[in-house]
Amino acid sequence: MKAELVLEDLKRRFPNEPEYHQAVQEVLESIEEVYNQHPEFEKANLIERLCIPERIFSFRVTWVDDKGNTHTNMGYRIQHCNAIGPYKGGLRLHASVNLSILKFLAFEQTFKNSLTTLPMGGAKGGSDFNPKGKSSAEVMRFCQAFMLELWRNIGPDTDVPAGDIGVGGREVGYFFGMYKKLAREFTGTFTGKGLTFGGSLIRPEATGYGNVYFLLEMLKTQNIDIKGKKCLVSGSGNVAQYTCEKLIELGAIPVTLSDSNGYIYDPEGITTEKLEYVKELKELYRGRISEYAETYGCKYVANARPWGEKADIALPSATQNEINGEDAKKIVANGIIAVSEGANMPSTPEAIEVFQQAKILYAPGKAANAGGVSVSGLEMTQNSERISWSAEEVDEKLKSIMQNIHENCVKYGTEKDGYVNYVKGANIAGFMKVAKAVMAQGIV
Ligand code: NDP
């Protein structure tokens, strides 16, 4: 397999899908050498079978707003690979959603899920519906209309969706309610459900907490204490909030948050009390992060990202490609020692190159944000057994999964000079397990 040629072919067959090409390129380049040690892979054309999704559903979603106007959106579900378990991955509701973005996310999800050691395949879905400014009734009608199309293609042993950008507890509740009605069953077909109807404790916290647990493992390799470290966090949604919560608990100092309109810089640090304000602002009032700056009298920069601010650690937790090469240069120049990705693919290839050249600790989302789907996997287990574990039990399991993923990255990613290439480590470890499972199941 020649990574370059495979990619060229995919670009020809699936043009205008830059995010998908970007995600595939990163994996191909990391695994090329290991892959080529297995001639049986090449004979079975394994690489194309793992790059191209097994199945894609796309459908129109029609819903009515509060004023009686009718709207149409596109809905999608990408079932990328179910070699190691039922398809699993979130639903994203954001105006920017398109096939390229969902294909990249489903592809990444497949190898991320493999890394967790839990039996889950990879999928992703969503819609270009923009939840901003919509009433809860409108969001509910949209979710119901979406589910009316998707319900036949998912199920507890088939495909188990969850949340992502624009999909939190409220939306999962609406999706699940409609699914349950149409399917006439009560099963664990969604994860991230409310605690009163089968949700797992620690699921809302899991991605953010998991990212900080992974960061701790990276810091440990260099005997660095997280206490007192200033952290740049982007985003202000689920992942960003619980990243801050864990950082504060461990004595680190988050100093930034952002949303699609700009970022705040709070030199005093975001405290537990201020974080409670952010949670209310975002979950209840669905407001803008600029309001934080008005409330606490700190700096707000419109239409910008926080990467030029001075700090010790960066935890991008908003969206893909939010750190470009120039941002990465600023991050390195400011002496940042570690970048741990809560978001999926937040760094462009140029940015990754800058981090790795500078040999700072750099963890790709595939490894660092796998805590979310891991606890989703634990939610599936609890639902199947009709039991629920305590918060402490789930948190312990989450910690041990993140440590395990870190160990695997070190095992497969340590270079001759001792530098751990976490991208390579995560890609090889994730890929090899899926590859072996696909090979064992014949040409299907
Ligand atoms: P939320 O919807 O809760 O929050 C997303 C945050 O990112 C919001 O602050 C949002 O601002 C901001 N954001 C979204 N799109 C953009 C954009 N194009 N430019 C700038 N800011 C943007 O989503 P999550 O916190 O759940 O997800 C954040 C990231 O983490 C995503 O990459 C997601 O795929 C990833 N992830 C999430 C997991 C989970 O369990 N939830 C699991 C693993 C990864 P605004 O409100 O203005 O849109």
Residues whose N, C-alpha, C, O or C-beta is under 5 A from the ligand:
A	BS01	NDP	G163 D164 I165 G166 V167 T207 G235 S236 G237 N238 V239 A240 S258 D259 S260 N261 S317 A318 T319 Q320 G342 A343 N344 N369 G372
